[in-house]
């Protein structure tokens, strides 16, 4: 009531607003919004995704916090890792050797690198095709900056050399989860 014996406009609109909200939730668009909310992460970024390690010494922990035990120490600055889960400050990562651990978010960088994980060298081509001239070899365990990927080929840069490699030949470009997340750690 508006004090004059008349219902306020706000009250007359409320049932309409409730009906519209219910229709939205039941609509396909509402279902898409619900699905997007289910995929939301603390960072707002997709999982899985690739990042690199920012420092030459990064502690890998059994859980998301300094009170969890250290599993090992990563000693490679620029190592590409895949974020497979996250909390507000910690990232559960999968490394090229399929090791899974938690690292603090401040130890990661959004720049993209790739690594030759296979035991043989990979030809770096002048163009994105097998018959292109070989300009270098990406040695086993070597890192390279990822510039872009297209049609199964990735443009990389390492040691001043820029060229193309088959995407399947490097670790750090496959968008599928590379490690199955282990069960949550016990404290």
C-alpha positions as CSV (number, residue, x, y, z in Angstrom):
1,X,0.0,0.0,0.0
2,X,1.2,3.5,-0.7
3,X,-0.6,5.1,2.3
4,X,-3.5,6.1,0.1
5,X,-5.3,2.7,0.1
6,X,-3.7,1.8,-3.3
7,X,-1.2,-1.0,-3.8
8,X,2.2,0.4,-4.9
9,X,3.4,-0.2,-8.4
10,X,6.3,-2.3,-7.0
11,X,3.9,-4.8,-5.6
12,X,2.0,-5.2,-8.8
13,X,5.2,-5.9,-10.7
14,X,6.5,-8.5,-8.2
15,X,4.5,-11.4,-9.5
16,X,5.5,-10.6,-13.1
17,X,9.1,-10.4,-12.1
18,X,8.9,-13.8,-10.3
19,X,7.2,-15.3,-13.4
20,X,9.9,-13.9,-15.7
21,X,12.7,-15.2,-13.4
22,X,11.1,-18.7,-13.3
23,X,10.7,-18.7,-17.1
24,X,14.4,-17.7,-17.5
25,X,15.6,-20.5,-15.1
26,X,13.6,-23.1,-17.0
27,X,14.7,-21.8,-20.4
28,X,17.7,-23.2,-22.3
29,X,19.4,-19.8,-21.8
30,X,19.0,-20.2,-18.0
31,X,20.5,-23.7,-18.2
32,X,23.5,-22.3,-20.0
33,X,24.0,-19.7,-17.3
34,X,23.8,-22.4,-14.6
35,X,26.3,-24.5,-16.5
36,X,28.7,-21.5,-16.7
37,X,28.3,-20.9,-12.9
38,X,29.3,-24.6,-12.4
39,X,32.5,-24.0,-14.3
40,X,33.4,-20.8,-12.6
41,X,36.8,-20.8,-10.8
42,X,38.2,-18.5,-8.1
43,X,40.5,-16.9,-10.7
44,X,37.7,-16.6,-13.3
45,X,39.9,-18.5,-15.8
46,X,39.2,-21.9,-17.3
47,X,40.4,-25.2,-15.9
48,X,42.3,-27.0,-17.4
49,X,44.7,-24.3,-18.7
50,X,48.4,-24.0,-19.2
51,X,50.7,-21.6,-17.3
52,X,54.5,-21.6,-16.6
53,X,56.5,-21.7,-13.4
54,X,57.7,-18.2,-12.7
55,X,60.8,-19.1,-10.6
56,X,63.7,-21.5,-10.7
57,X,62.7,-23.0,-7.4
58,X,59.0,-23.7,-6.7
59,X,57.7,-25.9,-3.9
60,X,55.3,-28.6,-4.9
61,X,52.9,-29.4,-2.0
62,X,50.5,-32.2,-1.3
63,X,47.6,-29.8,-0.7
64,X,46.6,-26.2,-1.1
65,X,48.5,-24.5,1.7
66,X,51.9,-24.0,3.4
67,X,50.8,-26.4,6.1
68,X,50.8,-29.3,3.6
69,X,53.9,-31.3,3.2
70,X,56.4,-30.5,0.4
71,X,56.5,-33.3,-2.2
72,X,59.4,-32.0,-4.3
73,X,60.9,-28.7,-5.6
74,X,60.6,-27.7,-9.3
75,X,63.9,-26.4,-10.5
76,X,63.0,-25.2,-14.0
77,X,61.9,-21.6,-14.5
78,X,59.4,-21.4,-17.4
79,X,58.3,-25.1,-17.1
80,X,54.9,-25.5,-18.7
81,X,52.3,-27.0,-16.3
82,X,48.6,-27.5,-16.7
83,X,46.3,-26.1,-14.0
84,X,43.7,-28.9,-13.3
85,X,42.1,-27.4,-10.2
86,X,42.4,-24.2,-8.1
87,X,41.5,-22.5,-4.8
88,X,41.7,-18.8,-4.3
89,X,45.5,-18.8,-3.8
90,X,46.7,-22.3,-4.9
91,X,46.8,-24.1,-8.2
92,X,46.8,-27.9,-8.6
93,X,49.0,-28.6,-11.5
94,X,50.1,-31.4,-13.8
95,X,53.6,-31.3,-15.0
96,X,55.1,-32.8,-18.2
97,X,56.1,-36.0,-16.2
98,X,52.5,-36.4,-15.1
99,X,53.3,-35.3,-11.5
100,X,50.4,-33.7,-9.7
101,X,51.0,-31.2,-6.9
102,X,49.8,-27.8,-5.5
103,X,51.8,-24.6,-6.0
104,X,51.0,-21.1,-4.8
105,X,49.5,-18.9,-7.5
106,X,52.3,-16.3,-7.2
107,X,54.7,-18.9,-8.5
108,X,53.0,-19.2,-11.9
109,X,52.9,-17.0,-14.9
110,X,50.3,-16.8,-17.7
111,X,52.9,-16.9,-20.4
112,X,52.8,-20.1,-22.5
113,X,55.8,-22.4,-23.1
114,X,56.0,-25.8,-24.5
115,X,58.4,-28.7,-23.9
116,X,59.7,-31.5,-26.0
117,X,58.8,-34.4,-23.7
118,X,59.7,-37.3,-26.0
119,X,63.2,-38.7,-25.9
120,X,64.1,-37.7,-29.5
121,X,64.7,-34.3,-31.1
122,X,61.8,-32.6,-33.0
123,X,62.3,-30.8,-36.3
124,X,61.4,-27.1,-36.2
125,X,60.1,-26.2,-39.7
126,X,60.2,-22.9,-41.5
127,X,56.4,-23.2,-42.1
128,X,53.4,-25.2,-40.8
129,X,53.9,-28.2,-43.1
130,X,56.0,-31.3,-43.1
131,X,57.8,-30.5,-46.3
132,X,59.0,-27.1,-45.1
133,X,62.7,-26.6,-44.5
134,X,64.0,-27.7,-41.1
135,X,65.5,-24.6,-39.4
136,X,66.4,-26.3,-36.1
137,X,65.9,-29.2,-33.8
138,X,64.0,-29.0,-30.5
139,X,66.0,-31.3,-28.2
140,X,64.4,-33.6,-25.6
141,X,63.3,-31.7,-22.5
142,X,64.0,-28.3,-24.2
143,X,61.6,-25.4,-23.6
144,X,60.3,-23.0,-26.2
145,X,58.0,-20.0,-26.1
146,X,54.6,-20.7,-27.6
147,X,53.4,-18.1,-30.0
148,X,50.3,-19.7,-31.6
149,X,48.8,-22.9,-32.9
150,X,46.8,-23.6,-36.0
151,X,45.8,-26.7,-37.9
152,X,47.9,-29.1,-35.8
153,X,51.1,-27.0,-35.9
154,X,52.5,-24.5,-33.4
155,X,54.8,-21.6,-33.9
156,X,57.5,-21.5,-31.3
157,X,60.6,-19.5,-30.4
158,X,63.7,-20.8,-28.7
159,X,67.2,-19.6,-28.6
160,X,66.5,-16.9,-31.1
161,X,65.0,-19.3,-33.7
162,X,61.4,-19.1,-34.6
163,X,59.6,-21.9,-36.5
164,X,56.8,-24.4,-36.6
165,X,56.5,-27.8,-34.8
166,X,53.7,-30.4,-34.9
167,X,51.4,-29.7,-31.9
168,X,51.5,-33.4,-31.1
169,X,55.3,-33.3,-30.7
170,X,55.3,-30.9,-27.7
171,X,53.8,-30.9,-24.2
172,X,51.7,-27.8,-23.3
173,X,49.1,-27.4,-26.0
174,X,46.6,-30.2,-25.6
175,X,43.5,-28.7,-23.9
176,X,42.4,-32.1,-22.5
177,X,43.3,-32.8,-18.9
178,X,46.8,-34.3,-18.9
179,X,46.6,-35.8,-15.4
180,X,43.7,-37.3,-13.5
181,X,43.4,-35.3,-10.3
182,X,44.2,-37.5,-7.3
183,X,41.8,-37.7,-4.3
184,X,41.9,-34.7,-2.0
185,X,44.8,-34.9,0.5
186,X,44.2,-35.8,4.2
187,X,45.4,-33.4,6.7
